[in-house]
Amino acid sequence: MANYHIAVDIGGTFTDVVIQNIDDGGLWTAKTPSTPQDLASGFMSGVQNAIAQASADPSDVQRIFHGTTIATNAVIERTPSEIGLLTTKGFKYVLEIGRHDIPRRQNIYAWVKPERPVPPNRIFEISERLDRTGSPLIALNEDECREAAHQLRDDGVEAVAVCFLYSYANPSHEERAAEILREELPGVQIALSSEVLPQFREFERTVATVLNAYVMPRVGRYLSGLESAAKRHGLDAPLFIMKSNGGVTSADMAARQAIHTVLSGPVAGVMGATRIADVAESPSFISVDVGGTSADICLVRDGEPEMTLERSIGGLPLQLPMLDIVTIGAGGGSIARPLAAGGLSVGPESAGADPGPVCYNQGGTIPTVTDARLVLGHLPPHLLGGEMPLDVDAARKAIQDEIATPLGLELAEAASGIVEIADNNMAGAMRAVSIGRGLDPKDFALLAFGGAGSMHACALASLLGMQSVVVPPTPGVLSTYGLLFTDLRNDYVQTFVHSGETPSIEELTTVYSRLESQSWDWLNSEGVSRDVGQVTRSADLRYEHQGWEITVDMPDGPITEATVDHLIANFHDLHNRLYTYNLPQAKVELVNLRVSASGALPRHEMSTLSSANGRQPEPESHRPALFSRSVGYVDTPVYRRDTLLAGSELVGPAVVEQRDTTTLLAPGFGARVDSYGSLVITGME
């Protein structure tokens, strides 16, 4: 019996599916329109299509991997969710008070504080108190917990968050409150701050816990629906969900830690890009994942994606470990509109999957980037290998009527302007993750993927002066492909504030031992043995009086004074690298201790292509395409990606078509296919 893994990524426009035979590496892909009204329908349609392509049986599928935007959308869109919050007496208005700060880019006089996910009338103060060490000062008032539960039951809540002061040092009060809530509110989901984010800073910890409660019902229903639909179609394989930290976890764990999936969708693409870049020998790169709705950008140095603990989702801070991905509203579905002053805007509004671009003939009337690409000859007259025809006449008419005529432009000028604005929007975000952090994009490769990423690649490289571009073998489904190359991962944290040069070695060892024990318990519950699993340590440090921390790797082995000295030295070095200065004589504070647990899952390594042996590819056809307004349309060769072998070389201008995307090779660029099938594009002298 063959063994297959299936990966599914649901985007705003398309649902992508990859199925791999992990015994021999055989790989098949499927791409179907997303079904926003019933995501499980598009999910199963794509899965069935992929299984049929592989001539597999549903019973042969051993694992299903999935990246989802359910949690993200729930937070951003403020999808109604009935939740409550129990907090320590005196802390009812922690969410309302916040941090007394205003986002830098906001007008100080016009900024409105984001709506809180739980209103004050659903927040109940409970008499209890611990000190900063976790020692009880005031016992938990269980009667108040039961009274709060009764009121929440009358309000019909779906989930309850519990966030008590100093619970990260001692979770006993939260755990007892949870027991009472489960007794009084059967079926209602409970989120504890001591499980979601056991670290200091009351506002941020409360936000994370409340948001977890906020998305738990929706994520839980969604995952349960997927598992039920899969079983109805003969798929009994376990479902694994991508987390924001770059690892996967079981569906059950994802439902309990729902907020940890808030970046589930875009993270998978970065992990896939990291694998592609590794075999392409380009370990430092900027990934650009361009879909129908958005562009996701991430910087990767030496094979390690940048991580962050400081991210805002829906206007609320979220201090959870996650990949540092910048997302902007720029994609194939980005809508173009004329401005009253005579200019042109593109995005962030998107036509999405319904109605989609005008050329889809599904009711769209406002032109998009995809419509402009079709008019410029960049896209073929069909998508998905001929399954989805495109209406070029409808695209021309929409751009002429909505953009060209109002702005007094020729049709080609208007279409080119739409694409150029989208290019510059993406380039701006790439500058933010590189130049904005003191890094030169010229020192990085560009790894372009997504349904539209490889069409923007050459333009972005030109705008930023980047020397090389890598386009994966299957760029349109790389986010899905990346799911097949992820490991199980979970993160644990414990606040451990200590000022001075030599924190207690005994205390450090005790806390780390507890976190490592939790890590191994989780790995064991996921079926990962100690010879396969890995547990790594790190710590958050800062200079005395600083209000923010830096995460630094903790050396392996027994913790000694030499270990701590090494940790502090690494902190000074990292601080200098990030901020161009350090303070070697200043006191260093140890703030949080962290442990990451990971377990490798079975996979088949990437396969290599047959060699071209010096034979150059022949174009399948030619068509007029416009790359420069000054030059106009030029007769451009069109190549099929599946005819390109290792060592094949192309010279721009050229178009490379495949089922999941189209790659543009602009004039002045050349491309060579590497041994693993990636297109490596460089500027030509």
N, C-alpha and C positions, 0 to 999 in steps of 0.2 A: 504493500500500500504506500502510495506517495504521501509526502508531508508538505502541506502548503501553509503559508502565512498570507493573510490579506490585510491590506492597509487602506483606510478610507479617509479622505479629507473633503469636507463639505465647504465649498467657497460660496461667495455671494452670487456667482453666476453658474459655475459648474461644480459637480461632484466628481472627484477623481478617485479612481480605485487602481491599486496595484496588487497583483497576486504573484507570489514567488514560490517555486518549488525549492525548498531548502535543501533537498538532497542533491540536485544537479545545477541549481542556480537559474533555471528557466524562469523568465519574467514576462508577464503580460499586463497590459494596461487597458483601462476603460475610462471613458469620460462621458458623463451624461449631464443634462441640465439639472441644476438644483431645484428642489421643490420646497420653497419657503413655507408653504402652508402645511406640509407634512414631510419633514425632513427624513423620516424613516423610509418613505416611499422612494426618494431619490437614492438613499443609502442602499436599499436592497436591490433597486434596479441596477445600479452600478456593480454591486457584488455579484449578482446573477450573471451579468454580462461578462465580467472578468472570469468567473468560474467556467462559463461556456467556452470562452476563448482558450482557456488552459485545458479544456477537455477533462476537467476534474470533477470529482463528486463532492458534494457538500460535506460528507463525512470525512473527507481527506484533509479538511481545513483544521489545523491545530491551534491557531491563534488568530485573533482579529485585533488590529490596532486602529485607533481612531483619534484624530485631532478635531476638536470641537470649539465653536465660538459661542456656545449657549451661555456660559457664564459671562463672557465679555459683553454680549448683547444685552443680557439682563441688567447688568450694572449701568451700562451707558444709556440704554433706553429707559431705565427705571420701570421695567416691566412690573405691573402690580404684583405684590407678594405680601401677604399678611403675616407680619412677624412681630415679636415682642422682645424686650430686653430686661434682664434682671441685673442690677448693679448695686454696688455698695452705697449705703445711705450717705447722702451728701454729694453724690456724683451723678445725679440724674441728667445734668446738662453738659456732660463732657462733650458729646457730639455737637451740640449747639455752640459751645464756646470755641472748640477747635484749637487752632494755633494762633489766632489773632494775626494771621498773615494774609496777604493778597498775592495771587500769582503775578510774577514779574511782568507778563505781557498784558495784564488787564489794566483798564482804566480805574484808578483808585476811587473815582467818584461814581463810576457806573457799574462796578463789579457787584454781582449778587451772589451771596453764598449759596453753593449747591444744596439742593434739597436733600435732607438727611433720609436715609433709607428706612428709619423707624421714627415715628412721631413721638413727642414727649408723653402723650397720653397712653402710649404703649410701653413706657419705660417705668419699671417698678423698683423703688429703693428698698433694699433688704438690710436689716440690722445685722452686721457682721464686720469684723475687722481683724486683719493680720498686720504685723509690723513688716518692715522691709526684709527681714530674715525669714519670714513665713511663720513666726510664732504667733499663736492666737492671742488677741487682745479682747475681742468681743465674740462670743459664740454665735454661730449661725442661728437666726431666728426662723425655725422651720415653719411656724404658723404663718409668718409673712410670706414665705415661699408658696405655701398652699393657697393662701388668699390671692396672691398674684396669679397663680395657675388658674384659679376659678374665673377670674376676670378675663384672662387671655382666652380661656375656653369659650366664654360667652361672646368674645369678639371674633371667634372662628379663626385663630391664627394657625398657620401651617408650620411655623418653626419659631424657636425661642433661642436667643443668644444669652449667655451668662458670662459676665465679665466683672469679677470682683477685684478689689485693690490687692496688689501683691500676690495674686494667685499663681503667678509664674514661679514664686518661691515655695508655695505650698498649695496644691490644687484641691485639698480635702473639702473646703467649703463649696467650691464649684461642683465637685463630684457628688456631694450630698444633695445640693440643690437640683442637680440633674436627675438623681434618683427620685426625688419628690415630683419633679415635673413629669417624668415618665409614668409615675403612678397616677397622677391627676390628668395627664393629657396623653393617653395612649394614641400612638400613631403620629404624634407631632414630633418633628425632628429637633434635636438639641445641639447647639454649637457652644463649646466651652473655650474660653480664651486660653486656658492652660493647655489645650490641645492644638488650637489653631495657630497661636502666636505667643508662646510663653516667654515674653521678654518685656522690658520696661518701656515706658512712654504710654501713658494711659489712653490718650486720644487715638494713637495709631493702633494700639492693641484692640481697643473697642471697635474701631472702624473695621479691622480685619475680621473680627468675630461676628459683627453684625452683618457684614457683607457675605460671610460664609453662610449664615442663617438665611440671608436674603435669597441666595441662589440655590441653596440645597434642594428645596422642593422642585424647582424647574429642572435642574440637572438630574436629580434622582428620577423624575418621571421620564425624562428624555432617555436616559441610559436604560431604564427598565423597559421602555418601549422598543428600543433597539434590540435588546436581548430577546424580548418576546418575538419580535418580527423575525430575527435570525433563526430562532428555534422553529418557528412555523415553516421556514424554508429549509429545514433539515440541517441548520448550522448549530452545532452544540459546542463550538469552541469558545474558550474564555475570551472576554472582551477587555482589552487594555486601553487606557486613556492617556494621551500625552499631557504632561504637566508643564507649567510655566518654567520649571527649572531645567528642562531639557531631557527629563526621564519620563518613563511611563509607570503607571500603577494600575492595579485592578479596578474594574468598574465599581466594585463595592467601596474601595478606599476613595476613589474619585468622588463618589456620591457623598461621602462623609466629609471630605476635604475639598468641597466643590470650588472654593475660591482659589485653590491652587491650580485650577485649570483655566484661569482667566486669560492666559496667553497660549492656550493649547494649540490653536490653529497655526499661527505664524511660527511658533517655535520648531515645529517639525521640519519646516523648510530649512531653517538654519542648520539643524542637525544633519539633514541630507546634504546640504552644501558643504559642511565640514568634511563629510566623507568623500565627496567628489574632489574637493580641493586637496585632500590628503594624497590621493592617488595621482592627481595632476601636478603634484609637487608645488602647490601654491598655498602653503599653510596660513599665510596672512592675507586676508581679503575682506572686501566689503560685499556682503550679500544684498541683492536687490530682488525681492519677490514681488512681482507685479501681477496682480490678478484683474478681475473685472471691476472691483470696487476700490481697492487700496493697494498701496505699495509699502511693504515691510522691509526695513533696512536694519542691518546689524553688522557690527565690526567684529572680526575674528582675528586674534593675534596668536601666531604659533599654534594653530589648531584649537585654541580655546576661545569660545564665544565670550564676549564681554557680559558679565553678570551685574545685576544691580539689586539693591535692597530699597531703593528710593524710586517709586513709580506712582504716578497718579492715574487712577482709572475713574472716569466719570466725575472728575473734579475732586476725588477723595484719595488721600494717600494710602498706599498699600505696601507695607514693609515686609514683603515676602521674597525669598530668593527667586529670581526670574531672569531670563535672558534680557539683555538691554536692547530691546527692539524699538525702533522709532517707526511709527505708522502714520502715513498721510493719506488723504483722500485723493489718490491719483491711480487710475487704472484704465483698462480698456473701456469700461462703462462710464467713465467720468464725463459729465455733461458739459457741453460748451455753450456759453451764452454771451451775447454782445452786452457791453456796458454802456450806460447812458452817456458817459464821457467820450465814447468812441473806441474804447479798448475791448479786450476779449478776456473772459475768465473761463477756466477749465477746472472742474471739480470744486470742492470735494463731493458735491452731490453726484450720485451715481444712478444710472438706469437699472442697475442690478440684473437679476435674471428675469424679472417680470416688471415692465415689458421688455427690458433689454435695449440694446442699440437699435436704431431705426432699421438697419439692414437685416435684422433678425425677422422682420415682418410679424412681430407679435404685439403690435399696437404702439410702439415707441414713435414719437414725433419729433423729439429734440435730439440733435446730433451729438455724437460722442466721439471719443478718441478712436474707437474701433471703426466708426463710420468714416472718419478722416483717413485712417490707414487703408481702408478699402478703396477709397477714391484715389489715393496716391499710388495704388498698385502694390502696396506692401503686403496685402493679404490676398489669398486666392478667392475665387468666387464661391467657396464653400469651406466649411470647417468639419472637423471630426472625420477626416478622410472621405469627404463627399456626402456624409449623412445629413449635414446641416447647410442648406444652400443660403447664400447671402445675396441680398438685393442691392446691387451697386447703384441702380437708377434711383431707388428710394433714398439711399445715402447722399447721392449728389444733390437731389432736390432739397433734402432737409438742410444741408450745409449752405446751398445757394440761398434758400428762402430765409433761414434763421440767422445766418452769419454773414455770408458774402454780400448779399444785397443791402442789409442794414448798415454794414460798415464800408460799403463801396469798394469791395475787394473782388478780384477774380476768384473763381472757384478753387483753383490750385493754391492760391495765396491763403485763402481761408483755411483749407485743409492742412496746409503746412503750418500755419500759425497755431492751430489746435495742438498738433503734435509737439511743436517746439515749446509751447507753454507747459505741457505735461512733462517734457524732458527737464525743463528748468526747475519745475516744482520738485521733481525727484532729486536733481542735483543739489538743490538747497538742503534737503534732508540728509543727503550724503555728506555734505560739508559739516552739518551739525554733529555727526557722529565721528568725524575725523578732525577737520581743522578746528572745530569747536572744542576739541579735547587736546589740542596741541600736536596733532598728528597730520602728516602730509599724505593725502590720498594717493600721490604718486608712488608711495612705498607699499601700496597694496594692489592686489589684483581685484578685478570686478567679477563677481560670480553672479550671473543673471539667470533668473528662472521665473517660474510662474507662467501663466498663459500668455503674458505679454512682455515679460522681462527681456527676452532675447531680441525683441524688436527695438527696444530702447537702448541696448547695451552699447553700441558703437557711439551713439550720440552722447551718452553719459560719460564714456571714457574720454571723448574729445573735450567735453566741458570741464572735466576735472584733471586732465592731463595724465590719466592712468595709462600704464604701459601695456597691460594685457587684460584680456577678458576671457573668462571660462564659461562656456555654455554646456551644461550637462547633457548626457545622451537623451534624457527624457525631461526637459526643463519644465514642461507644462504640468507634470505630476511629481516634481521633485519633493514637494512637501509631503506627499503621500509616500513616496519612495523612502524619504528620511525616517518615517515611522518604523520601517523594517530594520533600521540600523540604530535603534535606541536601546538603552538598557533600563531596567527597573531602577528607580531612584526615589529616595525620600530624604528630606532634610529635617534635622532636629536642632533646636536652639535653647539655650538657658542663659538668662541674664546673670552676670557674675561681675559686678562692678567692683574694681579694685584699683586703687591709686598707689603708686610707688614702683620701685624698681624690682622688687622680688615678691610677687604674690605667693601665698601659701601653696607650696607644692602639693601638700596633702589634700587641700581643698580642690585644687585644680584636678588632681588625679581622681578624686571622688566624683566630681561633676562629669568629667569626661567619661569615666567608667559607666555612669548611669546612662548617659546619652548613647554610648556605644552598645550597651546592653539593649536599649530600646531599638537601636538600629538592627542588631542581629535578630531580635524577636520579630521585627517586621519582615526582614529578609526570609527568615524561616517560614513565616506565614504565607509568603509568596512562593515557597518551594525552592528557595535558593540556598544551597549549601555553603559552608564556610570556604571551601576550596574554590568556589566560583565568585562569591560575594566579596565586596570590598568596602571598607569603612575608612573614611578620611576625616581629619580634624582641621578646624580653622578657628579663628578668633577675631572679634571686632575690637580694634584699638583706636585710641584717639589721644591727642595731646590734652593735658589738663586744661579745662575751661573751653575746649572745643565743643560745639553742639552737634557734631556728626562724626561718624566712625568710618574706618577702612577695614575691610575684611582681609586677613592675612593668613596664609596657610601655616598650620602648626606642624612642625617636624614629626615624623613617625617615631615610634619607640617610647620607652619610659620617659615620663616627664621629670626633668631635672632642672636645676638652676641654669645649666648650660642651654637647655631647650628653651627656656623663657628668654634668656639673653639673645638667642638666635632669632626668636620670634620678634622681639623688640627691634633688633637690627634690621630685619626684613621690613618691619613697619616703616622705619625711617627711610629705607631705600624706596619703598613703594610710594610713600608720601611725596618724595622728591620727584619720582617719575610722573606722578599724576598732577602735581601742583607746582613743580619746578623749585621747591624749597623744602627743607626739613629743619627740625630743631633738636639736634642730638643731645643738647644739655637739658631740654625740658622734660618734665615728668610725663610719663606715658600711662594712660589708664586702660586697663583691660575691662571691657564692657560686656560683651556677649561671647559665650563659647558655642561653637557650632560643630556638628557632625553630619556628614553626608554618607548615606548608605546606597550602594549600587550593586546590581547583579546583572551579569551578562545573560542575554537570552540567545537561544540557538539561532544562527543565521548562516547564509551562504555568502561568501565574499564575492565582490564584483567580478564579472567575467571580462575577459579581454576580447577585442575584435580581431578578426583576421586581417592580415597585412595586405595593403594595396600593391606592394611590391613594385612601386614606381609607376603603376598605372593611374592616370588621372581620371577623375569622374567626368561623365558627360551630362550636360544639363538635360532635364526631361522636357523642358519647353522654355520659351521666352515670353516676357510681357513688359509693357511700358511701366516704368516705376519712376517716381520723382524722389530724389534724395536732396536736391538743392534747387531752390527757387531760381537762382541765376542760371542754372544749366537747363532746367526743365526735365521733362520726361525722357528717359533713356531706355533703350531696349536692354532688358536685364535677364540674364540666365536664371532659371529656376531649377534647383537641384532637389532630389528626394534624399532625405536624411538617411534612410535605410540603405542607400546605395553607396554611402561613404564608408570607406574602410580605414583602418589604422594607417596613418601616413598620407592620406588623401589631402590635397591642398587646393584651396580656392582663393580667388582674387576678386575683391569687390570692384564694381557693384555686383551683388548676387543675392538671391533669395533662397533660403533652405527651408523646405516644407516637411513637416511630419504631422502625424495625427494630432498630437497634443499642443503644438505651437508652431510658430514661424520665426525664423531667425533672419535678421537683416544684416548683411555684410556691406557696409557703406563704402563708397569710393575712398581709396587711401588706406584700406584695411585688407589684410590677408588672414586666412584661417588655415589651421592644420588640425587634423583629427589625431588625438593621442591614442595610446594603446587600449584605453578603456572606453573610447567612443566619445569623449568630450571634444567640443570644438574649442581650440585655443586660438583666440583672435589677437593679433598685434597690429600696430600701425606700421605701414610700409614707408621706407625712405623715399 
